[in-house]
Every structure is written in C-alpha cells, then in structure tokens.
C-alpha cells in the first residue's frame, strides 16, 4: 500500500517557514532535572559551575559529562554557560596581549570588517589564535590548555577539532547585531542557502561549535549576546532567520545572559542569536569569540585550485566564445576553483559591502562575464590567494 503521508521537502523554501510552528517549538523550555551536572537554568540557558571538574578525572566521568553537554546542545536549549571557566588573572594578561595586538593593527591602519554589524563600529582582532601564539607562546599555551573549552568542543565535534578565535570589542554605544544563525549556512545570502538541500541544513550545525570567553564583566547594560533557546531545532531556521516576522519574534522573546569575567558560553551555531547594544558610557565589552570546526570539513587530497584556475581559464573563455551553454561552462568553474570563500584572512579579505568576501569561483565568473584577459585573471587570482595567507 502506498503511504499518503506527506513527504518532507528535499529543498526548503520561504513557504516552509511557519512562525506558529517555530514558537511552539520554543515553548518546550529547559528542565534542570534533565541535566544532573548543571547547577541552574537561567532564561532557558543551562548554567554549569566548577563542580563539573570533579567529574572529569576519569574517562567514564568525562564521557558522561560530555554526553550531557552534547544533549544540551542538540536536543536541549542549544546553549550552555560555564561559570569561572578561566582564571581572572589569566584573562587580564590575555586581554593586555590582545590590546597590544589591536594597537599594532590600528597603528598600521587596519580596520576590521564585520559580518552582522556595521564595519568599524566594533574593534576586531581577526585570527587572534595565531597572532597570540606567535606573540606570546607561553600565554597562548596557558590560555588554550583550558579544559572547559576542550570539554565542550569534544562533546560536540569529537576529536581533532580545529580552533579559530577572533577578539571582538563592542564599544560604548555599539549597536546590536542583526539576529542570525552562524557558520556555515548562516554566513550566506538567503538565496544561496536555499540552493542547499534540507539534509545539509540539518548537517551544517554539526560542523561547528560557537563559543565566547568573557574578558570583562558583562552586565546586561553592556549588551551581552541575545539568545533564543531551542531555536536551533527548527529545520527551516537558516531560511527563516532573515524573514521580518522571525526577526520581530526574536526582538520580543530573546533572553540575555549576564556574564562575569572568565565565564565561557558555548552554543549550537543554528541557535538564533546576536550581540546586544552596549548602552554604557565607558565599558568596552570584550569577548574572545571561539569558532571551533569539525575535523571532517576537509577534502581527501590537497588541490591547488589557484594553479588549476590559471591553467583552465583560457579554455573557459574558448568554451564561452564557442557558444557552450552557460550551465556547462559553470560546471567547469565549479570543478576547477574554490567556491567557498573560507578559510581566509579576514584582515585583508574583509566582508565589506557583502556578508562574505568574494570566492575564487565568483572571481572566475566575474572575469568571464567582463572579458578579462588571461594575464589580468592570473594577476587577480594570485592577489586573492595572497589575501588568504595569514602572514
């Protein structure tokens, strides 16, 4: 007998976004009884204290704690806070080092772009991970030996995860970010996100863990991040978050979690969130934003797409001139070049005027559309590759 049950969509659309369904999903709430290692629930957010460390001395104890954190990030509220995760003295020393880096970059005339806020409104140190490691290896080692970070990253991503860190300072008067989801699908224009099938929308959050370490006390008036617990469970959420009715719902129902210096927060990247407005006259709200990636986001072989693109571009021109259907030409562009703009060096390859820097594939498409010579295209490809280098 053929089932008459409706089949889930393979590709999502705006029509799949139902605010009532979204709101009903968020009403489930967070029950502290489901999380025996947690100390409290605040605004739907799970709060953990340093008593967690008592359970990490054995492999079985650590696995049990990680299982709870994984459940919290997937089936639970999607967000956890670790109180006093970092020693305040260590935070102060790291803060001083980051300020030194920021001063050096400002003296060099560097201005940081931003993905979801006005460029230049906040202060950024992109790739703070590598910059700190080179500037002060001992301080780097002390900072990133932190077991709360390893605990959360291992719980969500498993072994061999890849760390990224970017210092973010929201200055007095800094305005709130647009509420959003995060990397990967959250870093795309809506029309691009719609080209990915629904199973990729389910997969994307499993590839990244978002985190932040508070480098100062963050009472509510400083604008700590706004969250919508449980919103990560909504499958069409990467489509919905940019729609006006969902933005309005976020504005009315979000929660904020005040943080103390040294607290750490980790959340599912599909959780709808956005940094708040800093209404203070004198507090520079400072956080080290951790974006931790799965080891599995890699290809099997190393491929030099810049070299390939330079070699194949004249053939792409010949195909276009011969009247080859544009779709077939673009298939070659996709095979020969890197279609994703990340990873990159966001100091030099900034998302200014767009949510993302230009990808290598889009550079080739521009070159073909505008009739660039092979020499000009080669120069542009090499310059783009140079912007991706960290030093």
N, C-alpha and C positions, 0 to 999 in steps of 0.2 A: 504493500500500500504506500502511495506517495504521501509524504508528510505535507500538510498545508501550513505548517508553522512558518512565519516569516523568517527569511534568512538574513543574517546580519550583513550590513553593507561591506563590500570589499574596498570601496573608496568612500571616504567621508565627504560631506558637503555641509554648507550652512544649514540646510534643511534638517540635518541630523541634530542640530543644537536646540535643545528644549530647556528653557530656564527652569520650568517646574521640576523636571527630572533632576536637573543639576541641584536645585535647592533641596529636594527630598533626600538626595544622596548625602548632603552635608548635615542633615538633621540627625544622623546616627550617633554623633557625639563620641566622646572618648571616655571609657570606663577604666578607672585606675585599677580595678580588680583584675583586669585582663593583662596587666603589666606589673608583675610582682617585684621587679627590680627598680621600678620607678618610685619616686618619692611623692609626686604630686601631679595634678593636671591643672593647668592654668590656661583658661581660654581655649580649651581643647588641645593644648600643647603638652606633651609629656616632659616632665622635669626630672632629671637624674642628679644625684649628688655624688660626692667622693666615696660614699659607702660602696659604690659599684666596684671600686678597686679591690675590695675584699673578696670578690668572686672571680678574679682574673688570674689567680696564681696557678690554677690547674687548667689543662686543656679542655676538660669537660665543663668546668665552670665558665671559661671564656666562651665556649661554644654555646652554652645556654644563654648567656647574656647577648651574644651576637644574634642568636635566633630571635630573641625578643625585640632587639633593635630592628632587625630585618622585617619582622611582622609590623612593627610600628610604622616603618617607612612605606610598606606596601599595603597592608590591609587596615592599618590604623590611621592616625591623624596625618601621617606623612611628614612629621617633624618632631625632633627631639632636641632638648637643651641639656647640656652638661654644665652644671654649676662649678665654678672654680677649676676648670679643666687645665688652666695654665697658671703658673705662679705669677703673681703681680709684678715681682721684681724682674722676672724674665720678660714679661710683656713690656715693661718700661724700657729695658735695654734694647729689645727688638724695635720698639717704637722709635727710639733715638736713632737707630741704624736706618730705619725706613725714612725718617725725616732727612737724614743726611743724603740718602739716595734721591729723595724728592727735590732737595735743594740743588743738588748737582744737575738734575734734569731741567729744572727751571732756569738755572744759570745758562744752560746750553740752549734755551729757547724752546724746549719741548712742551707741547700742550697735549694732554690726554683726551682722546675721544671717549664716547660712552655709547652703549647700546640702547639704553632705555631712558636716558636723561639728556639734557642739553649739553653739548660738548663744552668743556671748560668750566661748567658750574661746580663740579666736584674736582678734587685732586686725585690723581691715579698714579700708582706705580705699577705698570704692567710687568708681568713676569717677575714679580718680587721674589719668587722662588729662586731663580737662577742668580739674580742680582745679589741677594743676600748670601747665597752660597759662595759666590766669588769674593764679595766684600769682606765677609766675616765667617769663615767656615766653622769655627768653634761655636759661634752663636747660632748658626744655621742648624748644626747638629743637635744642640740643646733644645732648640725650638721644635724641630721636626722629629725628635725622639718621642714626642707626646703620645701616650698610649690611648688616650681618648680618640684622637684622630685615626690611629691605626685600627682601633676597635670598630668605629663607625664605618670606615672605608672597607674593612674586611667583611663586615656584616652585609654590606650592600653589594660590593663588587667582587668579593673573593680575593684571591692572591694576585700579586704582580700588578696592582693598580698603578696608574701614572698620576703623580701630583702636579697640579698647577696652583698658583697663588697670585692674587693681584690685590694690592693695597688700595682701599677706597676710603677717601675722606670726604664727608659731606659737610661743607662749611656752613656757618650760621646763615640762615635764610635759604639754604638749599632746598629746592622743591622736591616733592615726592616723585618717584619714578612712575611710569605707566605700569599698571598691574600686568603681569605676564607670567608665562611659563618659561623654562630655561632650556638650555642646550640639550638636544640638538634642534628639534623641530621648533622650539620656541625662538630660535635665532633666525627665523626665515620669514619673509613676507607671506601672508596668508595664502596667496595663490600658489606659491611654491610648496608650502606644507600640504596643500590639497592634492598635489601630484603623488604623494606617498600613500600606499595602501594602508588600511586600518591596522594590519598586524605590525607595521612599522611604528605607528602611533602607540601601540602597546609596548613595543620594544624600546623605543627611544629613552624612556626614563630609567631603564635598567642599565644603561651605559654610562651614567654619570651620577655622582653624588655631589650635591651642593653643600657648602659649609661656610661658616664665618666665625672668626675669633675676634671677640671684642677687645679692642686696645684702649678703651676708656670706659668709664661708666656710661651707660646709655639709658637714662630715664626716658619716659615716653616723650617728653618735650624735645628731646634730641632727634626724634624721628626714627627709632629702630624699625626694622623691616615689618611691613604689614603682611599678614598671612591669612589664608583661608583654609583651615584644616579640613582634610578629607577631599579637597577639590581635585587632588591628583587622580582620584578613582574614576573621574568622568572621561570616558574614552574620547569623545569629540573635543576635549578641552583645548587641544592645540589649534583647533578651528575656532572655538567659542571665545577664547580669552580676549580677542580683539574686537568682538562684537559689542556695540554700545550697551545693550541690556545686561550683558555679563559684567562689563566694567562698572555699571551702576550698582549691580548687586554686590560686587566686591567693595565698592565705596561704602555701602551701607552695612555690610556684615563682617568685614575683616576684623582680625584681632591683632594686637601688638603685644610683644613680649619684651619688657624691660630687661636689660642685660647688665651684669656687672663686669668690670674689667677682669679679663681672664676666662669669662664664660665662653662656651662654644656651642653653636647651633648647627645642626645638620638636617637637611630636608630633601625629600624627593624632588627632582627638578621639574616634575609635572605639577607640583603644588603651585597654585596661583599666588603670586606674591609681588611685592615691590617695596623698595626703600621708602621710608616716610619723610615728611617735611621736617627739617631742623628749625624749630621756632625759637631756639635760644639765641641770645645776642653774642655769645662768646665761646660756645663749645664746638670744637671741630670733631664731629662724630667719626671715629676711625675704626675700621674693621679690616682684617685680613681675609679676603674672600677666597675660599678654597674651592676649586673645581677639580674633582678627582674622577679620573676616567678609567673605564674598564680596560684591562689588558687586551681584550678581544677586538678593539676598534682598530685593527691593523690588517694590512694585506699580507699574503704569504711571502711574496717576493718584493725586493726593493726595485722600484721602477723610476727612472729619471724622466719624468713627463716633460720637463723643460727641453731636454735634448730631443725627445720624440717630437714635441710640438714644432720645434725649429725645423726638423727634418721633413715633416709631413706638410707643413703649411703651404709650400708651393703646389703640392698635389691637391690640397683642398681648394686652392684658387682655380686650378685647372678643372676640377670637377664642377665647381660652380659655373665657370665660364662655358662648360660644355652642356649646361642645362640639366645636370643631375638634380633630381628632386631635393629640395632643401632638407627634407627629413633625413634622407640618406647621408647627405653631407654632414648633418649634425650628429648622426650616429658615429661618424668617424671622429668628430670633435670630442665626443664623449669618451671614446675608446683611447684617444691619444693624449688627453690632457686631464688635469685635476679639476673636477667640477665643484669641489668643496673648498671654500677659502681658508679653512683652518686645518692644522695649526699654523699660526702666523706670528709675526712680531707686531703687536698692536701699538707699539710706539711709533713705528714707521709705516705700518699698513693699517691705518686707522679707519674705523667705520664712520666716516664723516659724510653727511648727506645721504646716508643709507644705513640700514641696520647691519650690513656686512661689508667688508672690503670686497673688491672685485675678485672673482675666481679666475684661475688660469683659463678655464673653458670660456668664460664670458669675455676674457681678453681676446681669445681667438675669434669668437663670434663678432666682436666689435671690429677686429682687423679685417675680417672677410666682408662685413657689411660696408665698411668705409674704404675698401680697396687699398689697404696698406701694402707697401712693398715687403718682400721677404726681409730685407735689411731692417726696415723700421719695426717689423713684427719681432724679429730676433732681438733687437735692442730693448723693446718693451718687455718681452718675456724674461730676459736676463735681469732687467731692472726690478721686475716683480719678484723674481726668485731671490734677489739680493735683499729686498724688503722683508722677506720671510726669515732671514738669518737673525740669530739673537745677538750677534756682535760683529 
